């Protein structure tokens, strides 16, 4: 077959992102401008033969070149077009779990005489199947269903028998199915609704055509004899509400069909059905009588079993690769099921279509195709699918036609939609063989980057200027063993939660358990995909609601705690990850890690995510590069891309605005005054007196003003800007900040809001209100704390990471913005002297202010880390930790343990002479903080073969007490041996 039912050919574009599909359309348009002879078939064939299909897809149906060009223009311009069908990333959204296709056959209610005229005349496969079925009816001695299907438009339903009507419904469904099959859409499952069960069973291959015809004839014959003052109505209410209406309505009524939670059918006496319809419509709900004059699926059929069995063929259901689900039993009908029992149940029992679709969903159906002349069950299926816990992304539901609309157009568009949802659809089968077009444009690609890859910056004495990057680790490796995992959802139970829970349940390396029994906690972050200001507000609110309560689930069995975020560099996710790292310092016996996943998560990535969390840990990400999931690890390099230096000659220092007059802000003010700044505005809450301003400006030719302005108040910022902004700032330096240093249990939403207020909100207020020159530079002063965290730094680290996110947003908006992630500035600042001392013990040393300022005033490509450090102490963050292991062949003696302790302490504290170490002093007093404790424990484990709990080291123990613990552990080990 060549093309779709409407005669058009499929032209398929695909890319890693939706906007790249539009770029591809534009590229193909430009190419066609140079190839006037190229046809739509040529382009379709070239794309399928030379391109790898990617996740985001657009299908253009084109009968000729003009239609193709018109569709390409619309796609390139982001406009809707009747011949363009776009996917929502379904090309691989189901990952390793292939989306299964379900063909759904409705019962009676949507049929009409002549409904097959257009299909019979215009669709070869439909006509062939209809003729085959008509011959089978003739062989059974029954009236031809074609009489109804091909009747004149003015024909009346009352002119036909039930055999003709139900036969036509059966034939129309299976003939439409043949058209779908001819276009390559093949069912894995069939679902039948009442009469539709016969077509579903036949198409699944579990009954033969003669058997199907015999069942149709038997069923219709019995029902034809029951016609009387009966009616059927469809109601848009729940089953419980329908039963209440039935109980309140005089006359005989029964609930005969449950399609979904908001769609049922009742059968009964005509007057009672009419009264029920009036009641339901009067209450404002949908209700409609349908063309059925027999009380199927009610107790009225209790006495017809013997008659039905006498008309049914002898037989049983056969086995088939296609699973047939009937709405009588709401389950797959097993091979060997007796015809008589099943088809009587089909006729007598209430239809539970809701349960049948539920079974199809559990068996993997994600693409649902209704086979009818007009949609009868699409609403119900949509209702059911909305309620279902769908793993692998949203389902696709399509019909096969719509009354009073061109059938071939409807079918072609719906086939395109279903095919796009199937990542393995065989598009080439729809095309004739052809030679690919020469010099056809390549598919557009976008390299995903999370941090800039560097070219070395010339060394700056005494400073490290580093870049952070995600380093590809290749495919996610499998890890042996079985872990006990618990999934804690901090969000709203969205798709990420569903997919990760499913991945845990399906993994052979993980056993799902309750949190108290878990050695692996997987904590799913809430969706914080807002801008920096919005994410700051949301994160503060969620802290008040208990966001940071998840460590309370940690037990002595817990080894690893993983925070799973979505969205890479998005401010909210990055800020929460910074909080997580900081909270981890309070739990030294557990490993706190972070895994970032793409926002368009699908099962393959979710499965790889679970595998990644069984590995070494750290700060990881999993992405799909188009060839499958790839693992990335966050690393740091002590180099940064070379960047031009700013100077007074370039005009950058003409009109400077600096927020904050603490140590950092004043360092910048002095440097700029010395290097040719013409005007500096210093913004702070209290302003600065004239004497200090004069001292700061002298002896330089610079104007410095310092109005009182609370930058957390947008009104104040706007007022000061109106007075002082003039022609606009050429340079904005944001140093204003406040810090909350507190343990997790002491952190409140108010504390988080206060920490975010100046750092994030103040920066956003200033940029929004203060006029800026088009080429103005913006420098935001962040901190390495945002990347590395610290004990008690949860709020402060999050604020700095949020500020980094704001810088990225400003760059996206076209601004020249850099976020400098600073190390330790000299002197006291927003953190206390005690905290500064603790930070220094971790390895950070005070920077030379002049060199630090000079290093930041450049056109950096990304956001640099600028710090001075003791590299040995800071190796955990610098990525230089020694991963080698030492094996001990002989257990150490008491003297050996003491010596090992002195060596280990000397190494972590950088002491050349350890003879003067007071082993009876608290390790904390010796300078062993949480970071150094990790290193000390590692070194002691290597030297002695025994592990020391971190809680013991950080609990005030002395070195002598640790030596006793190690000796005791060694003796216990020997006694067990």
N, C-alpha and C positions, 0 to 999 in steps of 0.2 A: 504494500500500500504506500502511496506517496502523499503524505500530509494528513490533515485533520478532516473531519466530516464536512467542513465547509470548503474543502479543496485547497486550503492555504497550507504553506509549509512552515515548520517551526524554525525560527531563528533565535538561538539561545545565547545570551550573554551572561557571563558570571564573573564574580570578583570576590575579594575578601571583605569588602565593605560596600554599602549601598551607593555611596557617592562615586566609587570607582566604576560601578556599572554604568553610571551616567557618563563618566569620562570615556569609557569604552565605546558607548554609543556615539559620542562626538567624534572619536577617532575613526570609527567605521564610516561615519558620514563623510569625513574628510577624504578617506580612502576612496569612497565611491565617486566623489567628485572627479577623481583622476581615472576612474574605470567605468566609463559610460555603458559598457557592454555587460558588466557584471549583473547577474540576476539575483533575485531573492534566494533561489535554490543554490546558486553558487556560494553565496555568503553563508547560508545555513550549513552547507556541507563543509566549507572551510573551517568554520567555528568548531564544529563537532570533531573534525579530523585533526585539527592542529592545537586545540586548547584543552587544558585540563579543567574539568568542571569544579567550580568553587562554590562556597556556601551561599552567597547572595546572588540570586539569579533573576533574570528578566526574560520572558519569552515573548517574542514578537511573532504574530501570525501574519504572513504576507502572501497574497496571491500573486503579486508582481513587484517589480522594482519600485513603482510609485508608492504602493502601500508600505513597503519597507522603509523608504525614505521618510515618509510621513510619520511612521511609528518611531523611527530613530530620532527624529527631531523632537518629538514629544518626550521621549525617554531622556534625551540629553538635557532638555530644559526642565526636567522634573515635573512634567505635566501628565495628567491622566490621559489615556487613549483606549478606545474600545478594543484594539487589537494587541494591547500590551498587558501581560499578566506578570506581576512581580511576586517573588517569594519574600518571606520574612526571615530569611536565614535558614530555611528548612532544608537546604541542600545537605546539611550534615547535623542538623539539630538533634537527631535521634541517635547519633553516634554509632556504637557497635550494636545497639539494639535496633534492628531494621524495622521501620514503621510498616505495619501490616495493613493490607487493603481489605476492607469489608464491603461487599456488595449487599445492599439492603433492599428487599422486595416488600413493598407495602401491600396491605389488603385492599378491600374495596372501599370506595368512597370518593376517589378522585378521577374515576373513569367517565368517559362520555362517548357516544357513537361518533365514528369518524376520527377518533383520536390517532389512528395509525396512518392516515392518508399521506401526510407529508413525509413521514419516515419511510413508508413503503415505496414512495415514488423517488425519493432522493438518496436513500442509503442502501447500497448494494447488499451489505452484510445483514442489515435488518430484513430486507425483502427475502433473502435466501433462508434465514432462520424462520421467518413467519410462514413461508411456503412449506418448509419441512414440518413445522408444527401443525399446519392446517391439514397436511396429508395424514399425519398421525391421528388427528381427530376424525378424519374421514374413514381411516382404517378401523377405528373403534365404533363406527356407526353413529357418530355424533355430528351435530350441525357444525359448520365451519365457523371458527372464530373470526375469520376475515369478514363475514357478513357485518359484524359489529365494528370491527376495526376500520373497514373501508366504506362504511355506510355514508350516505349523503349527509351533509351538514345539518339538514332539517329533520333528520330521523329522530324518532322518539324512543327513549329507553324502554318504554312499555311494549314496544314492538318486538322485543327480543326475549328469549328464554334465559334462565340463569346459566344454563350450559354455555350459551353464546357469550353472555356478559363475562362470566368468570373465566371462560376459555380465552376471551380476548385480553383480559387483564393478565393472565398467565403468559400468553404469547407476546404481548407488548413488552413485558418485563424482560423475558429471556432474549427477545430480539434486540432490545436496546443493549442488553449485556454483551451481545455478540459484537456490537459496534465498539464498545469499550475494549473488548478483547482484541479486536482487529487493530486498535490504536496502541496496543501494548500495555494497557492497564489491566493487570491480572489479579483476581481475588485470592487472598489467603483464607478468607472467612466469608461465609454468606450468612445473612440473618434474614429470617422470614417473619412477616407479621400477618397472622391469620391466613387468608388465601395465599399471600406471598410466600408462605413456607414451601409451597409446592414448587414454585419457580426457584427458590433458593436451594432446595434439595436437588433439583434437577441440574442446576448450573454447577453445584458442588460435585456432582457426579456420584451421589449416594443413591439416586434412583434413576432409572432409564426414562427416556421420553415416553414410550408406551405406558409405563407405570405412572408417570406424572399425569398423562392425559386421562388415564383411568381414574386416578384420584380426583382430578378436577371434575370429571363427569359424575362420579359417585357423590361427591360433596354437593355439587350444584343440584343434582336430582333431588336429594333429600331436602335441601333448603327451598327448592321451587315448590314443594308440596306444603311447606309451612307458611307460605306467604299469606298474609292476612292483615288485620288492622295493627300491624307492628311498625315501629320506626326505630331509628338509631340516631343519636345526637352526639356530637363532639363538644365537650365542655372545657373551657380554659380555667379549671380549678383543680384543687388537689383531690385525691381519692377520698380523704376524710370528709372534705366539704361536699363532695358528690354524694356520699352516703347520707349526709345530713339532709341534702335536698331530696334524695329518694325517700327517706323516712317521712318527710313533711309533705310529700306529694301524693294525692289520692290516686289509686290505680296501681297497676303492676309495673315496676321498674327494677332493673338490676344493673349493677356496675359490671360492664362487660370487657372494658379495655383500660389498662393503665399504660399510657405512653411515656409519661414523665411526671415530675412532681406538679406540673401545671397543665397537664393535658390528659384527659380521660374521655371515655365514651360510655354512654348508658344505652341500654336496649329495653324495650317494653311496649306497652299499648301505645298506640298513636296519640291518644288524648293525653296520657300521662307524660309522654316524652315532650309534647308541645308545651304542657304546663311547666315542666322542669326547665325547658329552654327559656320560657318567659321569666321564671324566677331568677335564673342565673343572669340573664341580660339585664333584668331589673336591678340586680345588685352591682351592675357595672362590669361584669366579666363576660368573656367571649362564650358564645353558645351557638351552635348551628346544627340543624338536621341534615343528614346526608342521605344519598340515594341507596338505602338498603331497606327492604321490606320484610326482613326475616330476623328473628331474635337469636342470632348466632351468639355463642359463648355465654349462654344463660341456661337456667334449669329447664327451659322450654324444650331442650334437646335431650332431656334425660331418657325419653322413651324411643329414640331413633337409632340406638346403637345397633340393634339387630339388623335393621334395614340397611344402615350404612355398611356394615360388615359384609352383607350379601352382595353389595355392589362393588366393594373394593377388590383389587387384585390380591391374590395371595403373594406374599413376599416379605422381605425384610430389608432394612437399610444396609447398603454396602459400605466398604471402607474406602476412604479417599484422602488424598493429601490436603484437600480443601476442607476446612472444618465447617459443618453446617450447624448453625444455632437456631433452634426454633423458639418462638415466643410462647409456645404452649408449656414447655418445660424450662425455658430460660437457660438452657445448657446445650453443650455439644451433644447431638444425638449419636449415641454409640452404634457402631456397626453391629448388626444382628438384631436391632430393635424391630419388633413385629409391626407390620403395617396397621393391622386392625386396631391394636391398642393405641398406637401413636396418632393415627389420623382421627380417631374418635376424640381423643384428648384435644387435638388441634381444633376441632369443631365445637366441642362442648365447654372447655375450660376458659376462664377469662384470659385474655391476652395480656401477658406481662412483658411488653416490649421494653420497659425500663430495665428489667432484670436481664433481658437478652443482650441489650447494648452494654450493660455492665459486664457481662461475661466476655463480650468481644473486646472491651477495653482491657480487661485483665489478661486477655490472651494476646495483647500487643497491637490491636487495631488502632490506627491513628488516622487513617484515610477512609472516609465513609462515602460511598457512592449510592445514591438512591436511584432505583430503576423504576421510573413511573412517568406518565405523560405530564403530570403537574406535581410539584412538591407536596407530599402528604405528611412526611415524617421529619423534614429538615428542622422544623421548630423544636420538635420533641428531642431530636438528637442533640441540637444545640444546648437545650436545657440540661440534658443528661451529661453532656461533656463539660459544661460549665461547673457542674456539681462534682465531677469526678476528680480524683487525685491523679492527675496526668503526669507521668514521668516522661521526659524526652521532648517537652514542648507542646504547644497547642495542637489540637487535632484539626483536620480539614474535612469539611462536609460539603458535598456538592450534589446537585440533582442531575437529571438527564434532559429535562425540558421544562417548558413553562407555557401554559395555555395562552394562545393568542400572540405568541412570540415565535420568531423563526427557529425551528428545531435545530437545524444544522449549526447556526450561530451559537445557540445555547450549549449544545453538546461540545462544540469545539472549545469554547471558553472554559467549560467545566473540566474537560479532559486535560486542558493545559494546566489548570489549577491543581488537579490531582497529580499529574505527572511531575510538576515542580516540587511537590511535597515528598516525592520518592527519590532519594539520592542516587539510586541505582537504576532509574528508569532508562530504557534503551532508546535514546533519542534517534540514533542512527537508523533504527528500523523503520522510521517514518520517512526516510529519504532515499531517493535513488542514488546509486553510485555516481560520483562525479570527481573531477580533478580539482584539488584545492587551488584557490586563487593565489597568484604569486605576490610576494612582498606585502602580505597581509599584516596589519599592525599587530604587535604583541599585546598580550593582556596587560592592562595597567596594574602595577604593583605598588604597595606602600610598605616600606620597612617599618615595623613597629619598634619604637625606641622608648625606653623609659627614662634613660639619662644619656646625655651626649657621650659619644666615644671620643677620647681625647687625642690631641697632638700636644707634645710637651710644651709647657710654658717655661720660659727661662727661669732658672732657680732664683728664689728670693731668700737671701740669707736669713736663717732663723725661723723660716715659715714653711709649712707644708700647705700647698694649694692642691687640693685633690678633687677628683671627680668620682661620683658614684655611678655605677652602671649595673645593668642586668646582664650576666654572662650566661650564654646558652650552654646547657649541660647535655643537650641531646634528648633522645627519647627517655621517658620516665622509666627507670629500671625496676624490675620486680625485686621484691625483698622476701627472703624465706621467713618461715615462722608464722604464727598466728597471734595477733594482738586482740585485746579486749577493748572495744571502743564504745564510747557514748557520745552522742551528738546533742549538743545544747544549742538551741536556736535563740539568739538574742533579738531576732527581728520579728517578722510577721508571718513566718511559715511560707515564704515565697518559693519560687522555682528552685533557687539554690538549695534550700533546705530539702525539698522533695528529691532532687537529683542526688544530692550527697547521701541522704539516708538510703536511697535505693542502691547507690554504689557501695555503701558499707554492707548492706544486706546481701548483695550479690558477690562480694569479694570473698575468695577462698582464704585470704590472708587476714581477715578481720572477723571477729565475732561480736555482734551487737549486744551490749549489756547495759544495765542501768549505771548511772554515774558512780555510785559508791563502789562498784565492782570493776571499774574501768582502769586500765593502765594508760589509756590514750583518751584524752578529752578533745573533741572537735567542736570548737565554738564558732558558730556561724554569725558573722556580724550583721547588724541590720543594714538595710539599704539606705545609704547616706549620699546618694548621687544627686547632690545639690551643689550650687556654687559655694565658695568658701564661707560667705556670710550666712547663707542658709544652713550649711552643714554645721557651722559653729552653734547656731541656735538649736538645731535638732540634737546635736551631741550633748549640749548642756541639759536639755530637757530629759534626754534618756538617762543621763547620769542620775538625775533626781528619781527616775523611775526604776533604778536598780541595775543599770547597764553593767556596772563593774562588779556585780555580785557573783559572777560565774566562778571566780577562784574559790568560793565557799564549797564548791563541789569537789575540790581536791581532797584526796585521802592519801594515806601512806602508800597505797598501791599505785597512785598516779605517777607516771614517769614523764609524760609529754603532754603539753597543753598547746594546741594549735588554734590560732585565730584565723578564720577564713574570711577574707574580704573580697569585694568585687570592685573592679574599676581601676586598678593600677594606681595612677597618679592622682585620682580624684581626691579632693581635700579631706572629705569626711572619712573615707576608708584609710587614708594615710595617717590621719590624726588618731584614729582609734588604734591602729597598729602601733603607733608611738606609745600610747597609753599601755597597751598590752606588754610591750617590751619593758616599760618601767615597772609595771606590776610584777613582772617576772623576777625582779631583783628581791622582792619580798618573799619569794618561794625558792630558796637556793637548792632544795632537793628535787625540784622539777625543772624540766627544760621547757621554756616558753618559745614557741616558734610562730611564724606567720606565713600563710600561703595566700597569694592573691590569684584570683581567677577572673577570666573575662566576663564582662557583663552579660554577653550572649552565651551563657553556659549551656552546654549540651552533654548528653550522657558519656561520650567518649572522654571529654575533658574531666568530668566528675569522677569517672573511674580512675583516670590517671592521677587526679588529685588525691584520692584515697591512697593510692600506691605511693605517691610522693611523701605523704605524711608518715609512712612507715620507714622512711630512710633516715639520713643523717640529720635532717632538720636545718634550721637557720631561717633566713628570710628568702622565701622561694616564690616563684610564680609558675603557673602552667598556662601555656597559650597553644592555640591551634594554628600552625603556620600554613595550613592548606594541605599538608601531607600527613597530619596527625598531631597529637598533643606533644608539646616540647616543654622540657623543664628548664627554668632559668633560675639562677642564684644571684642575689644582690651582693655585689662586691665593691671594693673601693680601691682606686689606684691613686698613688701620690703624684699625679700629674694632671694637668688641665690644659685645654686648648689655648694656644697663644692668642692673646686678645689685645687690641689696640688700647693704649692708655689715654685717658681723658686729660685734657689740659685747658687752661684759660684760653688759649688761642683757638680752640675748637668751639668756643661759646658755651660749653656745657656748664661752666662755673658762673655764667652771667647772673642768673637769678635762682638762688638756691633756697629750698625749704627743708628744714631739718625738724623732725618731731622728737621731743625728748631732750632735756638738758642734763641728763645724767652723764656718767663718765664717757660712754660711747658717743653720745651726741656732741659733747664738747670736744672730744678728740677730732671728730670730723670738722667742727666749726673752726678749730685752730688750724688744722691742715689746710682747709680751703681758703681761710683768710691769708695764710702764708703763700698760697699758690695762685693768687690772682683772682679770687672770687670778687665780684663787684657788689653783690647784695646777698645777705643771708637773713632769712626769717626763721627764728627759733620758736617753735610752738611747744608750750608746756602749760600745765594747769595753772601755775602761779606766776608765770612770766619770770623776768629777770630784772633786777634793779639797774639803774643807769650806770652806777659805778662799775659793776661787773661787766656790763656791755662795753663800756669804754676800754676796760682792761683787755677784753677779748679782741676788740678791733684794733687797738694800738699795737705796733706803729704802722699798720697796713692801711692802704687806701680802700677800705671796704665799709659798706653800710650794713650794720647789724641791728635788727629790731627783734624784740622778744615779747610779743603780746601774750597776755594770759588767754589760753584757749584749751579747753578740754576737748581733745579730738574724739572722744567717745560720744560727744554731743554733736550731731550733724548740724544743728542750728548754729551753734557757736562757730563751727568750722566755716559754714557758709558766710556768716557775718564777717569774720576776720578776712576771709578770701575776698569779699566784696571791697574791703577797705585796703588790703595790701597786695593783692595778687598782681595788679598792673597788667602787663602784656602776657603774663603766664610764666610759670616756672620752667627753667631749663634743666633743673636737677632736683629731685625729691629724694631725701634720705630719711627713711623711717626707722628710728631707733627706739621709740617709745615702747615701753613694755612694763608688765608687772608679773610677778611669779607667785604661785602657790606651791610650796614644797611640803608635801604631806603624804602619809601612807594612804593606801587605797581606802581603807575604812573611814578615813577622815575627809575624804574628798566629797564635796557636795556639788550639786548643779550650780549653786551660787558661786562657789570657788572657781569652777570651770568658766562660768560666764565672766567673772571678774578677770581671770587670766586671759581670756580671749578678747576682752573689751578693747584694750589699747592696742594689743599686738595685731589682731585681725580686724575688728570692727573699726578701730581708729584709722588703720591704713585704708580700708575701703571708703570710709567717710571722706578722707582727705583727697583721694584720687577722684571721687565722684564730684566734689565741690570745688576743688582748687583748679583754676584754669592751667592747662599745660600746653607748652609749645608742641607742635607736631613731632619734633625730633627729641623731645624731652627724655632724659634718662630717669629711671626710677630704681632706687636701690633699697631693698627691704632687708633689715638686719634680723636674720634668723639665728638658729643655734644648732650645733651638732647634736644637742640633746634631742632635737626632733627626730634625728636618725638613729641615735644610739640609745636614747632613754637614760634613765638613771633612777637610783633608789629615791622614791618620793617625788619623781619628776613627771608623773602621769599628766597632770594638767598643763604644766609648762612645756613638756615635750609635744603634747598635742597642739598647743597654740603655735609653736614654731613650725610644726609640720603643716598646719593649716595655712600659715603664712606662705610657705613654699607653694602650696596649691594656689593661693591668690596670685603669686608671681606668674605661675603658668597660665592662669586665666587672662592676666593682663597681656602676656605675650601673644596669646591666641587672639586677643582683641586688637593686636597691632602695636602695642606699646613696647618700648625698649625697657624691659624690666629684668632685674636680677635679684635673686634672693641669696644673700651671702650667709652661709651656715657657719657661724663663728665658733671658735674655741673659747678659751678663757681670756677675758680682758684683764689688765692689771687693776688693782684696787677693788674696793667694794662696790657692788652694784645692786641689782634687784634681788640677788640671792645673798644670804648671810655669810659672814666670814667663816663660820663653821662649815657651811655647805661648800664654800670655795675651797677650804682645806680638804674636804672629802673628795671634791672633783680633782684636785691636784694629785691626791694619792692614786687616783685611777690612771694617771699618766698625762693628763692635760697640764700644760704649763702656761703661765701668762705670756701673751704675745707682745712684741714690740709694737706700740700703737701706730707709730708712723708707717712702719712697713705694712701693718695690717690694713690701714686705710688705703695706702698706695696700691696694695694688691687687689682691693675691691673696686677701685675707680677705673674700671676697664669695661670694654664691650665684650663681656663674657658670653660665650655661646649658650651656656646653661647656668646652673646654680653651683658655684664652687663651695667646697669645704675649705676653710682657712683657719689653721690652728698651729700651735707649737706644742710638741709632745715629746714625752719619753717613749720612743717607739717600742721598746721592750715591754713596758708596762701596758701600752695601749694596743698590743698586738692582737688582742681579741677582736678589736674593731678594724684594725688595719689589714686583717686577713693574713697575718704571718705566723699564726700560732703553730706550734710544732705538733703534728698529728702522730708522730712516731710513738710506738709503745715499747716499753722496756720489760723484758721477762726476767724474773728473779728465779734462779735455780735453787738457791739455799735460803731458808727463812732467816731473817735478820735477828741478831741478838739484841739485848737491851741497849748495849753500847751502840750498835749499828743504828737503832731506831733514833737515839738521841742525835747521832751524827747526821742521819738523814733529815731530821727536823731542822737542824741548824743550816744544812745546805739548802733545803727547800725555802726556809724563811729568808735566808740571805739572797736567794735568787729572786724571789718575788718582791722583796723590799729594796733590792739593788744595794746590798751592803757587801762591801769587800771583806770586812772583818766581822765575823759572826761570834767571836769569842766573848764579846761584851754583851751579847744578847741576854736579857733577863728572861729565862724560860718560864719563870713563875708569874710574869706579868700577863695581863689579858692580851690576847692576840689583837683585839680592837685597839688597845692602847699602843700596841707596837705599830699600828698603821694598816692592819689587814682589814680592808672593807669588803663589801660583797663581791666586787670584781676580783680583787686579789685572792679572796677565799677560793674562788673557782680554780685559779692557777695553783694555789697551795695544795688543794685537795688532789689535783691531778698529779702534781709532783710527788706527793706522799704516796699515792697509789702506785706510781711507777717504782718508787724506791723500796716500798715495804710489801707491796702486794695486797694491802688492806685498805678498805675505803673508810673515810671519815665523813660522817654526816655534816653537811654544810651548816645545818642548824646548830651543831655543836660548836663549830668554829665561830659562828656569828652570835652565839649565845653568851659570850663572855668567857669562854674557856681559855686557859693558859696553854702555852706550849707543853709544859710538863704534864698537864691533864690529857692533852692529845697523845703524848708519848705513852702514857698509861693505857689509854684507849686502844692504841695500836698494838701494844704488847698483849693486852687482854684478848683482842681479836685474833692475834696470831696463835695464842695458846689454845683458844677455842677451836680454831681451824685444825691445829695439830691433833687435838683430842678427838675430833670427829674423824680425822683420817685414821 
